[in-house]
């Protein structure tokens, strides 16, 4: 079969002929419907080196950690899963027996350091291929929903959902405000999820006018970039600040904007993994304002994300590529030429 393989640090991946996988005990073989291209993939093949980056992500392996597909074959011991049915794949794979894994939060596996990989497409062969073998436990049924467009939900949907769900206590009640910084794939879904889960007024900001326009169509009030961003955001809240801020970029200026915009007892969640730093001091932030980070989410939450998708309350914006064009999808992602999530559909739309 054909697959997009990460085989060398600080080099673009390549499209290769590789052996079709076989499902092991407790696994299923999926005919891949869609595989999302994520900036995390670019970090793996452009930024990591032998000395820098998780040991579990050493080359080579097939990329693609946002995956969906149709069940092709069942491994030994697998029951209750229908051949031909469509599923979304929960990417993280932990040890399966620690406290975090037992609650479906493989992202925070207590034995991650001893695992040979972090997720499908992150150390273990992923879904940028015609077929993918995954643990049956990691499947979330899609029913009759479109599996190709659903693929990004396994990260670009789950990651903002987890961050927003943690912040729901500060958004409960009337007169609440939420701020989304960065309106790429995660930020756009973040706006939709906030509208679906809360009654808060959603404020969104980005430097791209088309991204802000799409956020407005989803129900957000937008504020353009510029030196007066924080002032403009606070004015929308009557001066008191935002109850919950979600930074989907994670560079130093966006973290500062988040902390300059947050209200007393508010919460700032940095979701973007850009390595930004923030110079905190006691008198420089509102009292009891929390600053935290999150990473991905739980398999239970992915079931909840799929429920929102099936109900039509969230809709990922996708641009479909054939497998032959997968490398072009990554090129466009790196160049900032995409206005939607690139999804590779190896078997067509």
C-alpha positions in Angstrom: 0.0 0.0 0.0 1.0 3.7 -0.3 1.8 5.8 2.8 3.4 9.1 3.8 6.5 8.2 5.8 8.6 10.3 8.1 12.0 8.8 7.7 14.6 11.5 8.4 14.8 14.4 10.9 14.4 17.9 9.5 13.3 16.6 6.1 10.0 16.5 4.3 8.2 13.1 4.4 7.9 10.9 1.4 5.2 8.9 -0.3 6.3 5.3 -0.4 5.1 1.7 -1.0 5.0 -0.1 2.3 3.5 -3.4 3.6 -0.2 -3.4 4.4 -0.6 -3.8 8.1 -2.3 -6.7 9.8 -4.4 -6.2 12.9 -2.9 -7.9 16.0 -4.9 -9.2 19.0 -7.4 -6.6 20.2 -6.9 -4.5 17.1 -8.9 -3.7 13.9 -7.7 -2.9 10.4 -9.3 0.3 9.0 -9.6 1.3 5.4 -8.7 4.9 5.9 -11.4 7.4 5.0 -9.6 10.5 6.0 -6.3 11.6 7.7 -5.9 15.2 8.8 -2.6 17.1 8.3 -1.6 18.8 11.5 1.1 21.4 12.5 2.3 18.8 15.0 3.3 16.6 12.0 5.4 19.5 10.7 7.1 19.9 14.1 8.0 16.2 14.0 9.7 16.2 10.6 11.0 19.8 10.6 11.9 20.7 14.2 12.9 17.5 16.0 16.4 16.1 16.0 18.1 13.1 17.6 18.8 15.3 20.6 15.5 17.4 20.7 12.0 15.9 20.9 10.3 12.9 22.5 12.3 9.6 22.2 9.2 7.9 21.1 9.1 9.9 17.8 12.3 8.7 16.3 11.9 7.9 12.5 10.7 6.1 10.7 6.9 5.7 10.9 3.8 6.7 8.9 2.4 10.1 9.7 -1.2 10.9 10.5 -2.8 11.2 14.0 -6.2 12.5 13.0 -7.9 9.5 11.4 -11.2 7.9 10.4 -12.0 4.9 8.4 -14.2 1.8 7.7 -13.6 -1.5 9.4 -11.9 -3.9 7.1 -10.8 -6.7 9.3 -11.0 -7.7 13.0 -8.0 -9.0 15.0 -8.1 -11.9 17.4 -10.4 -11.4 20.3 -12.3 -8.4 18.9 -16.1 -8.5 19.0 -19.0 -6.1 18.8 -17.5 -4.1 15.9 -19.2 -4.3 12.5 -17.2 -4.8 9.4 -17.7 -1.9 7.0 -18.9 0.5 9.8 -17.3 4.0 10.0 -15.3 5.0 13.0 -13.2 7.9 14.3 -9.9 7.0 15.8 -8.8 8.2 19.3 -5.1 8.7 18.5 -3.2 8.5 21.9 -2.1 5.1 23.0 -0.9 4.7 26.6 0.0 1.7 28.7 -3.7 0.8 29.2 -3.4 0.0 32.9 -2.4 3.2 34.8 -4.9 5.5 36.5 -4.8 8.0 33.6 -5.4 5.3 30.9 -8.1 3.7 33.0 -10.1 6.9 32.7 -9.4 7.1 28.9 -6.8 9.9 29.2 -3.9 8.2 27.4 -2.4 11.6 26.8 -1.3 11.7 30.4 -0.2 8.0 30.7 1.9 7.6 33.8 4.1 5.2 31.9 4.6 7.2 28.8 8.3 7.3 29.2 8.4 3.5 28.8 6.1 3.3 25.8 7.5 2.8 22.3 5.2 5.4 20.8 2.8 8.2 21.9 -0.1 7.7 19.4 -1.1 6.5 16.0 0.9 8.7 13.7 3.2 9.8 16.5 5.8 7.1 16.8 3.4 4.3 15.7 2.2 4.0 12.1 -0.6 6.5 11.5 -3.3 7.0 8.9 -1.6 8.9 6.1 -1.9 5.6 4.2 -4.5 3.3 2.6 -4.9 1.2 5.7 -4.3 1.6 9.4 -4.3 -0.9 12.3 -5.5 0.5 15.7 -6.6 -0.9 19.1 -10.4 -1.6 19.0 -10.7 0.3 22.2 -9.7 3.5 20.4 -12.6 3.5 17.9 -15.5 5.9 18.3 -18.5 5.1 16.0 -19.6 7.7 13.5 -22.9 6.1 12.4 -24.0 7.6 9.1 -22.0 10.9 9.5 -19.4 11.7 6.9 -16.1 10.0 8.0 -13.8 12.0 5.6 -14.8 15.4 7.0 -14.8 13.9 10.6 -11.1 13.0 10.6 -9.8 16.3 12.1 -12.2 15.9 15.1 -9.9 13.4 16.7 -7.4 16.2 17.4 -8.6 19.6 16.1 -12.0 18.9 17.6 -11.0 17.0 20.8 -8.2 19.4 21.8 -10.4 22.5 22.0 -13.3 20.5 23.5 -11.1 19.3 26.4 -9.8 22.8 27.1 -13.3 24.3 27.0 -14.9 21.6 29.1 -12.3 22.3 31.8 -13.2 25.9 31.8 -17.0 25.5 31.9 -17.3 26.4 35.7 -16.1 30.0 35.0 -18.5 30.2 32.0 -21.6 29.1 33.8 -24.3 31.6 34.2 -25.4 34.8 32.3 -23.2 37.6 31.2 -20.1 35.5 30.6 -17.4 36.1 28.0 -15.0 33.7 26.2 -12.1 34.7 24.1 -10.6 32.6 21.3 -7.1 33.7 20.2 -6.0 32.2 16.8 -8.6 31.1 14.3 -6.9 28.2 12.5 -8.5 24.7 12.5 -8.6 24.4 16.3 -9.7 28.0 16.9 -12.6 27.8 14.5 -13.9 24.6 16.1 -13.3 26.2 19.5 -15.7 29.0 18.5 -18.3 26.4 17.5 -17.9 24.3 20.6 -18.2 27.4 22.9 -21.5 28.3 21.1 -22.7 24.7 21.5 -21.8 24.3 25.2 -22.2 27.7 26.7 -24.3 30.9 26.6 -21.2 33.0 26.7 -20.5 35.8 24.3 -17.7 34.5 22.2 -15.0 37.0 21.2 -12.4 35.9 18.6 -9.3 37.5 17.2 -6.8 36.7 14.5 -4.6 38.6 12.0 -6.4 37.1 9.0 -9.6 38.8 7.9 -11.1 35.7 6.2 -10.5 33.7 9.4 -12.4 36.3 11.5 -15.2 36.4 8.9 -15.7 32.6 9.3 -15.7 33.0 13.1 -18.4 35.7 12.8 -20.5 33.3 10.7 -20.2 30.8 13.6 -21.5 33.5 16.0 -18.4 35.2 17.3 -17.7 38.9 17.8 -14.3 39.6 16.3 -11.5 42.0 17.2 -8.7 42.5 14.7 -5.0 42.3 15.6 -3.1 45.4 16.6 -1.6 47.3 19.5 -5.1 48.0 21.1 -6.4 44.5 21.0 -6.6 44.0 24.8 -8.3 47.4 25.2 -10.9 46.6 22.5 -11.6 43.2 24.0 -12.0 44.7 27.5 -14.4 47.3 26.1 -16.6 44.5 24.8 -16.9 43.1 28.3 -17.7 46.5 29.9 -14.2 46.8 31.2 -14.1 43.8 33.5 -12.3 41.3 31.2 -13.0 37.9 29.8 -14.0 34.9 32.0 -12.2 32.3 29.9 -9.5 32.8 27.3 -8.3 30.0 25.0 -4.9 30.7 23.2 -4.7 28.4 20.2 -1.3 29.9 19.2 0.9 29.9 22.3 3.6 32.4 21.4 4.7 35.0 23.9 2.6 37.9 22.4 -0.6 35.8 22.4 -0.1 34.6 26.0 0.4 38.2 27.0 -2.7 39.2 25.2 -4.6 36.5 27.0 -3.4 37.6 30.4 -4.1 41.3 29.6 -7.7 40.4 28.6 -8.7 38.0 31.4 -11.0 39.0 34.3 -10.7 38.6 38.0 -11.0 34.9 38.8 -10.8 34.1 35.1 -9.0 31.2 33.4 -6.5 31.4 30.6 -5.7 28.1 28.8 -2.8 27.9 26.5 -3.6 25.2 23.9 -1.1 26.2 21.1 2.3 24.4 21.4 4.5 27.2 20.2 6.8 27.5 23.3 5.9 31.0 24.2 7.0 32.4 27.6 5.2 34.8 30.0 6.8 37.0 32.6 4.3 36.7 35.5 4.3 39.0 38.5 1.8 39.4 41.4 0.8 42.9 40.5 0.7 42.4 36.8 -2.4 40.1 36.5 -5.9 40.1 37.9 -6.3 38.3 41.3 -7.0 34.6 41.2 -6.6 34.4 37.4 -5.6 30.9 36.5 -3.0 30.2 33.7 -2.8 26.6 32.6 -2.2 24.4 29.6 -3.9 21.3 28.2 -2.9 18.5 25.8 -5.4 16.6 23.6 -8.3 15.0 25.6 -9.9 11.7 26.7 -11.6 9.0 24.7 -14.8 9.7 26.5 -14.7 13.3 25.4 -14.1 12.2 21.8 -17.4 10.4 22.0 -19.0 13.7 23.1 -17.3 15.5 20.2 -18.7 13.0 17.7 -22.2 13.5 19.3 -21.9 17.2 18.6 -20.8 16.5 15.0 -23.6 14.0 14.3 -26.1 16.6 15.7 -24.7 19.2 13.3 -23.6 21.5 16.1 -19.9 21.5 15.0 -18.6 21.2 11.4 -14.9 21.1 10.6 -13.8 23.1 7.6 -11.8 20.8 5.4 -9.9 20.8 2.1 -9.7 17.3 0.6 -6.5 15.9 -1.0 -5.9 12.6 -2.7 -3.1 10.4 -1.3 -1.0 11.3 -4.3 -1.3 14.9 -3.3 -0.5 14.4 0.4 2.9 15.9 0.2 1.4 19.0 -1.4 -1.0 19.2 1.5 1.9 19.4 3.9 3.7 21.9 1.7 0.6 24.2 1.7 0.3 23.7 5.5 3.9 24.8 6.1 3.5 27.7 3.7 0.4 29.0 5.4 -1.7 28.6 2.2 -4.6 26.6 3.7 -7.8 28.2 4.9 -9.2 24.9 6.1 -7.9 21.6 7.6 -6.2 19.5 5.0 -7.6 16.0 4.9 -6.1 13.2 2.9 -8.7 10.8 1.5 -6.8 7.8 0.2 -9.9 6.1 -1.3 -11.6 9.3 -2.5 -14.4 11.4 -1.1 
